[in-house]
């Protein structure tokens, strides 16, 4: 699929975004897709909108939402004051998987990071997502670090 368009998400896109986040085994256990959406999603979206270093992207094909991802631009002192681009929450609508949309999304995200002057692009993916590991390897990412998380919920 080559006719994708990318734009900043709006509040009206939230149901589609949360549906994509919840549409896999890991997301089904972590997310709550309901109508109406729980207030926590609206609050989180408002925080993203206020932060100039956050970009919640929507990917459309033929006017239909087919994917989403979040870009965070992080200033830092290491690497001689380099900015980093962090790619998170990459999701493709289930009916559109297998069409190389994810590849186009990641290449778009990398280009956005370059435009913002980032010297490094990083991401994390769950250890159980073996297919995602192969996907990111194929796109030139290297599993160079070990990541840790502490759940505070």
C-alpha positions as CSV (number, residue, x, y, z in Angstrom):
1,X,0.0,0.0,0.0
2,X,1.6,3.3,-1.1
3,X,-1.1,5.9,-0.8
4,X,-0.8,6.6,2.9
5,X,-1.2,10.0,4.5
6,X,0.1,11.0,7.9
7,X,-1.3,13.6,10.3
8,X,-1.5,14.6,13.9
9,X,-4.2,12.9,15.8
10,X,-7.3,14.7,16.9
11,X,-9.6,14.0,19.8
12,X,-12.1,12.5,17.4
13,X,-9.5,9.9,16.5
14,X,-9.2,8.5,20.0
15,X,-11.7,5.7,19.6
16,X,-9.9,4.3,16.6
17,X,-6.5,4.7,18.4
18,X,-7.6,2.9,21.5
19,X,-9.3,0.2,19.4
20,X,-5.9,-0.5,17.7
21,X,-4.0,-0.4,21.0
22,X,-6.4,-3.0,22.5
23,X,-6.4,-5.2,19.4
24,X,-3.7,-7.7,20.2
25,X,-3.1,-10.1,23.1
26,X,-0.9,-7.7,25.1
27,X,-3.1,-4.7,24.5
28,X,-6.3,-6.6,25.3
29,X,-5.0,-7.1,28.8
30,X,-3.8,-3.5,29.2
31,X,-6.3,-1.3,27.5
32,X,-10.0,-0.6,27.9
33,X,-11.9,0.0,24.7
34,X,-15.4,1.1,25.7
35,X,-18.0,3.6,24.6
36,X,-17.7,6.1,25.9
37,X,-13.9,6.0,26.3
38,X,-12.6,6.1,29.9
39,X,-11.6,9.6,30.9
40,X,-8.0,8.5,31.3
41,X,-7.6,8.4,27.6
42,X,-9.0,11.9,27.2
43,X,-6.7,13.2,29.9
44,X,-3.7,11.5,28.3
45,X,-4.6,12.9,24.9
46,X,-4.9,16.4,26.4
47,X,-1.4,16.1,27.9
48,X,0.0,15.0,24.5
49,X,-1.6,17.9,22.8
50,X,0.0,20.4,25.2
51,X,3.5,19.0,24.9
52,X,5.4,20.3,21.8
53,X,7.8,17.3,22.0
54,X,5.0,14.8,21.5
55,X,3.4,13.8,18.2
56,X,0.6,11.3,18.1
57,X,0.3,10.3,14.5
58,X,-2.6,8.9,12.5
59,X,-2.0,7.0,9.3
60,X,-4.8,7.0,6.7
61,X,-5.5,5.2,3.5
62,X,-8.5,6.2,1.4
63,X,-9.8,8.3,4.3
64,X,-9.7,5.4,6.7
65,X,-7.5,5.2,9.8
66,X,-5.2,2.2,9.3
67,X,-2.4,2.9,11.8
68,X,-1.0,5.0,14.6
69,X,2.2,5.7,16.5
70,X,3.5,8.1,19.0
71,X,6.7,10.1,18.5
72,X,8.5,11.7,21.5
73,X,11.4,14.1,21.0
74,X,13.7,13.9,23.9
75,X,16.5,16.4,24.7
76,X,19.6,15.1,26.4
77,X,23.1,15.8,27.5
78,X,24.7,12.5,26.4
79,X,26.0,12.1,22.9
80,X,27.1,15.8,22.9
81,X,23.6,17.1,23.7
82,X,21.8,15.0,21.1
83,X,18.1,14.9,20.8
84,X,16.5,11.4,20.5
85,X,13.4,10.3,18.8
86,X,11.4,7.7,20.6
87,X,8.8,5.6,18.7
88,X,6.1,4.1,20.8
89,X,2.7,2.5,20.5
90,X,3.0,1.4,16.8
91,X,-0.2,-0.2,15.7
92,X,-1.8,-1.2,12.5
93,X,-5.5,-1.9,12.2
94,X,-5.9,-5.7,12.1
95,X,-7.7,-5.7,8.7
96,X,-4.7,-3.8,7.2
97,X,-1.8,-5.9,8.6
98,X,0.6,-7.6,6.2
99,X,0.5,-4.8,3.6
100,X,3.8,-3.1,4.6
101,X,2.1,-0.2,6.2
102,X,4.2,-0.6,9.3
103,X,7.4,-0.2,7.2
104,X,6.1,3.0,5.7
105,X,5.1,4.3,9.2
106,X,8.5,3.7,10.7
107,X,10.3,5.2,7.7
108,X,8.0,8.3,8.1
109,X,8.8,8.4,11.8
110,X,12.5,8.3,11.2
111,X,12.2,11.2,8.7
112,X,10.3,13.2,11.3
113,X,13.1,12.6,13.8
114,X,15.7,13.7,11.2
115,X,13.7,16.9,10.5
116,X,13.6,17.7,14.3
117,X,17.4,17.3,14.5
118,X,17.5,14.0,16.3
119,X,20.8,12.1,16.2
120,X,19.3,8.8,17.4
121,X,15.9,7.0,17.0
122,X,15.0,4.4,19.6
123,X,12.1,2.2,20.4
124,X,11.2,-0.7,22.7
125,X,9.1,-3.7,21.9
126,X,7.9,-6.4,24.2
127,X,10.1,-9.5,24.4
128,X,7.1,-11.7,23.4
129,X,6.7,-9.8,20.0
130,X,9.1,-12.0,18.0
131,X,7.7,-10.9,14.7
132,X,8.2,-7.2,15.7
133,X,11.8,-8.0,16.5
134,X,12.4,-9.4,13.0
135,X,10.6,-6.4,11.5
136,X,12.8,-3.8,13.4
137,X,15.9,-5.8,12.6
138,X,15.0,-5.7,8.9
139,X,14.6,-1.9,9.1
140,X,18.1,-1.5,10.4
141,X,17.5,-1.2,14.1
142,X,19.8,-3.0,16.4
143,X,19.0,-4.6,19.7
144,X,21.9,-2.8,21.4
145,X,20.5,-2.3,24.9
146,X,18.6,-4.2,27.5
147,X,15.5,-2.3,28.7
148,X,13.9,-2.4,32.1
149,X,10.4,-1.3,33.2
150,X,8.9,-0.9,36.6
151,X,5.1,-1.0,36.7
152,X,3.8,1.5,39.1
153,X,0.1,0.8,38.6
